[in-house]
Amino acid sequence: MHDERTLMPIPKYDDLFTPLLQAMHNLGGSASVAEQEDEVASILRLSEEDVAEIHRGNRTKLSYRLAWARNYLKRYGVLDNSARGVWALTIEGQKHKSLNKEIVRKFVQSLGRDEVEDDGEPEAAESSPELKDIGWEDKLLEVVKSMQPDAFERLCQRVLRESGFIQVEVTGKTSDGGIDGKGVVRIGGLLSFHVIFQCKRYQGSVSSPLVRDFRGAMVGRADKGLLITTGTFTKDARTEAQRDGAPPIDLIDGEALVEKLKELRIGVAVKQKIIEEVLIDEAYFRSV
């Protein structure tokens, strides 16, 4: 008899107000987006399959709805974020362990009306910078995912070079234990580390077995490993990457990759306005 597990429905954005607030308290009052997602998933007892469920494009339902929850709680005055992407409880936020979603929603919508989709979620056309980011990030990820495998490897090679790596090579071998390339990173002009990397154009989440397989191919060949994907990493994959006693593997997911492309201005132009506008040069990715 075949047993198929049914996915647990991800709560709507306004049902995430209190779990997100609780997560921030549990994490000491400040946290990155990834830490928030892990803690909220733990509070709600979501499985890896639940967390990996895709909403649209490359973004999971949990990620998309938490982005809206953060947006509302920031406008309500209980959360704030820094330019480095770290979120923190405000003084007002430190006073509350739970919130009435109706009160929060009505207060925020009184500041500026949000359009609501048929499924009860606000539309991503919201003027908030964070929600605008969802639009350009997903569009850029779709462009990157449409690249040919060898072009994507060359793109990753360019990213590493622009980030300070030297002697970056793409192996181009299909039977090299999952290794797509290698390079050397220097720290302070004194120390150098040999790094091997793997590039995965994924729609969903990279799981822990893939991380273990990559480490097996890496042992004895480099000091560190770097796994780059257009998708996401499961919580188990992130735990496995930093497992005690095992060679460490650094992970770059799709969100971090497009942020790096924007930072390095690789195929991306940024018009400086009152609200930042990111322009994607699709021709660049077709020409790699």
C-alpha positions in Angstrom: 0.0 0.0 0.0 1.5 3.3 -1.1 1.6 5.9 1.6 1.6 9.5 0.4 2.0 12.3 3.0 -0.4 15.2 2.7 1.3 18.6 2.9 0.3 20.7 5.9 -1.3 24.0 4.7 1.1 27.0 5.2 -0.8 29.6 7.3 -2.0 32.8 5.6 0.2 35.9 6.1 -1.9 37.3 8.9 -1.9 34.0 10.7 1.9 34.2 10.8 1.9 37.5 12.8 2.1 35.8 16.2 4.4 32.9 15.2 6.8 35.4 13.7 6.7 37.5 16.8 7.3 34.5 19.0 10.2 33.4 16.7 11.8 36.8 17.2 11.6 36.5 20.9 12.9 32.9 20.8 15.9 34.1 18.7 16.9 36.8 21.2 15.1 39.8 19.6 17.0 39.8 16.3 17.4 37.4 13.4 18.0 37.0 9.7 15.2 36.0 7.3 16.6 32.4 7.2 16.6 32.2 10.9 13.1 33.4 11.1 11.9 30.9 8.6 13.5 28.0 10.5 12.2 29.1 13.8 8.6 29.7 12.5 8.7 26.3 10.8 9.8 24.8 14.2 7.0 26.6 16.1 4.4 25.4 13.6 5.9 21.9 13.4 6.2 22.1 9.6 8.1 19.3 7.8 10.8 19.8 5.2 8.2 19.1 2.5 5.9 21.7 3.9 8.6 24.3 4.1 9.7 23.5 0.5 6.3 24.0 -1.1 6.5 26.5 -3.9 4.2 29.5 -4.1 5.3 31.0 -7.4 8.6 31.3 -9.3 11.4 30.3 -6.9 9.8 31.5 -3.7 8.2 29.1 -1.2 4.8 29.7 0.3 6.4 30.1 3.7 9.0 32.6 2.5 6.4 34.6 0.5 3.9 34.8 3.3 6.5 35.6 6.0 7.7 38.5 3.8 4.2 39.9 4.0 4.0 39.2 7.7 7.3 41.1 8.2 6.0 44.0 6.1 2.8 44.3 8.2 4.6 44.0 11.5 7.2 46.6 10.5 4.4 49.0 9.5 2.6 48.2 12.8 5.8 49.2 14.6 6.9 46.0 16.3 9.6 45.0 13.8 12.4 46.9 12.1 15.3 45.9 9.8 18.8 47.1 9.1 20.5 47.7 5.7 22.4 44.4 6.4 19.1 42.4 6.3 18.9 41.8 10.0 15.5 42.1 11.6 14.9 43.1 15.2 12.1 43.7 17.7 11.4 47.4 18.4 10.8 48.6 21.9 7.1 48.1 21.3 7.7 44.7 19.9 9.5 43.6 23.0 6.3 44.2 25.0 4.2 41.7 23.0 4.3 37.9 22.7 1.1 37.7 20.6 -0.9 40.0 18.4 -4.5 40.3 17.3 -4.3 39.9 13.5 -7.5 41.8 12.9 -6.2 44.9 14.7 -2.8 44.7 13.0 -4.4 44.2 9.5 -6.9 47.1 9.9 -4.2 49.4 11.2 -1.7 48.7 8.4 -4.4 48.9 5.7 -5.6 52.2 7.1 -2.1 53.6 6.2 -2.5 52.6 2.6 -4.9 50.2 1.1 -3.6 46.8 0.0 -5.1 45.0 -2.9 -6.2 41.5 -1.9 -6.0 38.4 -4.2 -8.7 35.7 -4.4 -6.8 33.5 -1.9 -6.8 36.3 0.7 -3.2 37.3 0.2 -2.0 40.9 -0.6 -0.6 41.3 -4.0 3.1 41.7 -4.6 2.5 45.1 -6.2 2.7 46.7 -2.7 5.0 49.7 -2.6 7.1 48.4 0.2 10.7 48.0 -0.8 10.8 44.5 0.7 7.9 43.3 -1.4 9.2 45.0 -4.5 12.4 43.0 -3.9 10.4 39.8 -4.3 9.5 40.9 -7.8 12.9 41.6 -9.2 14.5 38.7 -7.3 12.1 36.1 -8.8 12.4 37.6 -12.3 16.2 37.5 -12.1 16.1 33.9 -10.8 13.9 32.9 -13.7 16.4 34.4 -16.2 19.3 32.6 -14.5 17.5 29.3 -14.4 16.8 29.6 -18.2 20.6 29.6 -18.8 22.3 26.6 -20.3 24.2 24.5 -17.7 27.7 25.5 -19.0 26.7 29.2 -19.1 25.4 29.0 -15.5 28.8 27.5 -14.5 30.6 30.4 -16.2 28.3 32.9 -14.4 29.2 31.3 -11.1 32.9 31.5 -12.1 32.5 35.2 -12.8 30.8 35.8 -9.4 33.6 34.1 -7.6 36.3 36.1 -9.5 34.5 39.3 -8.8 34.3 38.3 -5.1 38.1 38.0 -4.8 38.7 34.3 -5.8 41.8 33.7 -7.9 42.7 30.8 -10.3 39.0 30.0 -10.7 38.4 27.1 -13.2 35.3 25.4 -14.4 36.1 21.7 -14.9 33.2 21.0 -17.3 33.4 17.3 -16.4 30.2 15.3 -15.9 31.8 12.5 -14.0 33.8 14.5 -11.4 31.8 13.6 -8.3 29.5 16.6 -8.7 32.4 19.1 -8.7 31.9 21.8 -11.3 34.9 24.0 -10.6 37.7 25.0 -8.3 39.4 28.2 -7.1 41.6 29.8 -4.5 40.5 32.4 -2.0 43.0 34.6 -0.2 42.5 36.2 3.1 44.5 39.3 4.1 47.1 38.6 1.4 48.6 35.9 3.7 46.4 32.9 3.9 44.9 31.0 1.0 42.3 28.2 0.8 41.5 25.9 -2.0 37.8 25.7 -2.7 35.8 23.5 -5.0 32.3 24.4 -6.0 29.2 22.9 -7.4 26.4 24.8 -9.3 22.8 23.5 -9.2 20.0 25.1 -11.2 17.2 23.9 -8.9 13.5 24.9 -8.8 13.0 23.5 -5.3 15.1 22.7 -2.3 18.5 21.0 -2.1 18.4 18.3 0.5 21.0 17.0 2.9 22.0 13.8 0.8 23.2 16.1 -2.0 25.3 18.0 0.5 26.8 14.7 1.9 27.6 13.5 -1.6 29.3 16.7 -2.5 31.4 16.5 0.7 32.4 13.0 -0.2 33.7 14.2 -3.6 35.4 17.1 -1.9 37.4 15.3 0.9 41.1 15.3 0.2 40.8 17.7 -2.7 40.1 21.1 -1.1 40.0 23.0 2.2 36.4 24.1 1.7 33.4 23.5 -0.5 30.9 25.9 -2.0 27.5 24.8 -3.1 25.5 27.3 -5.3 21.9 26.8 -6.2 19.1 28.8 -7.8 16.8 27.1 -5.4 16.8 26.9 -1.6 18.4 24.6 1.0 16.4 22.5 3.5 17.1 23.0 7.2 18.7 19.5 7.3 20.9 20.5 4.3 22.1 23.6 6.2 22.8 21.6 9.3 24.7 19.0 7.4 26.8 21.6 5.7 28.1 22.8 9.1 28.1 19.4 10.8 30.7 19.1 13.6 33.8 17.1 12.7 33.1 17.3 8.9 34.8 19.6 6.3 32.6 22.7 6.2 30.6 23.6 3.1 29.3 27.1 2.4 25.9 27.4 0.8 24.6 30.1 -1.5 20.9 29.8 -2.3 19.0 31.6 -5.1 18.1 34.6 -3.0 21.8 35.1 -2.0 22.9 34.6 -5.5 20.8 37.3 -7.1 21.7 39.7 -4.2 25.3 39.0 -5.1 24.7 39.6 -8.8 23.1 42.9 -7.8 25.9 43.9 -5.5 28.5 43.1 -8.1 26.5 44.6 -10.9 26.8 41.4 -13.0 24.0 41.6 -15.5 22.1 44.0 -13.3 21.9 47.8 -13.3 20.5 49.8 -10.4 18.8 53.1 -10.9 19.2 55.2 -7.8 15.9 56.8 -7.0 13.9 57.5 -3.9 12.9 53.8 -4.1 15.6 51.6 -5.7 14.8 50.2 -9.1 16.7 47.1 -10.2 17.0 46.5 -14.0 17.9 43.0 -15.3 20.1 42.8 -18.4 18.7 39.6 -19.9 21.0 39.9 -22.9 24.0 39.5 -20.6 22.8 36.1 -19.4 22.1 34.9 -23.0 25.7 35.9 -24.0 27.6 34.2 -21.2 
